[in-house]
Amino acid sequence: MLIKEGEGLTVEFKERYTPRIDRDIVSFANSKGGRLLLGVDDRGKEPVFEMDLFFRAIFYRDPKYSLKTYKGRGKGTEETTQKTTRKTTRKIIDAITKKADITQKELAAFIGITEDGVKYHITRLKRKGILKRIGPDKGGHWEIVG
């Protein structure tokens, strides 16, 4: 019944918990009181509760919080990650081309990523046969193979 009537002075819908929810509760406490319905979006779509061998609660969320991509809504996470990886890989290769004895610490500072990030990309380049380490960690150098 409350959901069908919609939001008002004494009814507030919250799709999900947020740290700011306390403000709504205090607001109700400082006025006539009210009811806060968690799991209901602003359109009034209520959760579905199902029970057979298991209990399930289905909460609907606004599509803007979805991880899926939709036409006209920008690039997907996977595509963005791949593009960033390609750019970082290119920066590493360019830096090694300029200075073959560059350290991983220097690469991290030059590119602006962590040393672990550099290790990750170098490992990928080695596996692909693009990069090879010649000599020891101290005193050796990088060689671009492919």
N, C-alpha and C positions, 0 to 999 in steps of 0.2 A: 504494500500500500504506500509506504513512504517513498519508494523508488518511483512509482508511477506519478506521484505528485511533484517530484523533482526537487531541486535544491531551493532553499529559501533562507529566511532568517534563523531558523532553528534546525535546518538539515543541511549537511555538507557531505558531498561525495568525494572520496579519495580513491584513486585508482590503485595506488600503492603507498606503502609507508615511506615517508621522507622525514629527515630530521626536523623539518619545520612544522610537523604536525602538531607539536606542542602549542604553537601559536593559536591554532584553531580551537584547541581544547580550552586554553586560557580565555579566548574570546567568548566561547560559550559560557564559561564560568563567570565572566564579568557581565553577562547580560541575562537574558531570560533562561539560559540553558539551551541545550540542543542535542542533536544526535549526529554523530560522525559515522558514516558507513564506509568502512575500508573494503576495498575490492570492487567498488562500483565506479565506473567511469562517469565523466560529466554528462554523457548522453543517457545515463541511467541504465546502462547494460549491466545487469546483475550477474554475479557468479552462478555457476551451475554446480549443484552437488549431486553426485551419483553414488549409488551403493549397490554392489552385487557381492562378489567375493572380496572386493577391495573398496575402500572409500576414496573417491576422487573429488577434488574441488577444482573447477575450471574457472580461471579468472581471465576475462578478456582485456586486452590492452590496446591502447591507441596504436595504429600502424606506424606512427612516427618513431616508436620505441623499438620497432622490429629490426632484427639484424639482416633481414632479407632486403634486397635492393628492388626498387620499382623504377619503371621508366620515368625519366625526368627528375629523379630525386638524387642524382649524383652517382658517384662511382661506389662500387662495393668495397668492403673491407679487404677482401682477397686481392682485388685488382690494385688497390692502393698499396698494400704490403709488397706486392710484386714490383711495383714501380719504384718504391723506396729501396728495395733490395737491389734492383738494377742500378739505381743512382749511386748507392753506397759502394757497390762492387766497382763501378766505373771510377769513383774517386780513389779507391784503394789502388787500382791498376795505374791510374795517372800518377799517384804519389810514388809508387814503386818505380815507375818509368823515370821519374825525375831523380829519385834517390834510392838506389837498389839496396843500400844497407840500412834503410829506415827500420826503426824498431816498432813493435806493436804499440808501445806506449806513445811513441811519436805519431803513429797513424791515428790513434784514438784522439789525440789532441788536435791534429790537423783536420780530421773529418768531423769531429764533434760528436763522437759516440763513445761508449764505454770500451774498455779493453776487452771485456768479454764479447762485446759486439764485433770488434775487430777479429777476435779469434774465430767466432762463428763464420764470418765472411771468408776469412783466409782458409778455413777448413773446407768450405764449399768450393772455393776456387781450386784448392789442391785436389779434391775429389773429382772435379771436372777436368783435371789435367791442364788447367790454365796457368797455375802458379806452382813453383817449385822452390824449395829452400836449399841453397847450396852452402855447405859448411855448418858450423855450430851455431847455436842461438846467439852467442856473443862472438862477434867477429865474422859471421857469415853474411850472406846477402840473398836477396830474392831474385828469381829469374822468371820472367814471363815466357811461358812455353807456347801456349796456344793462342 
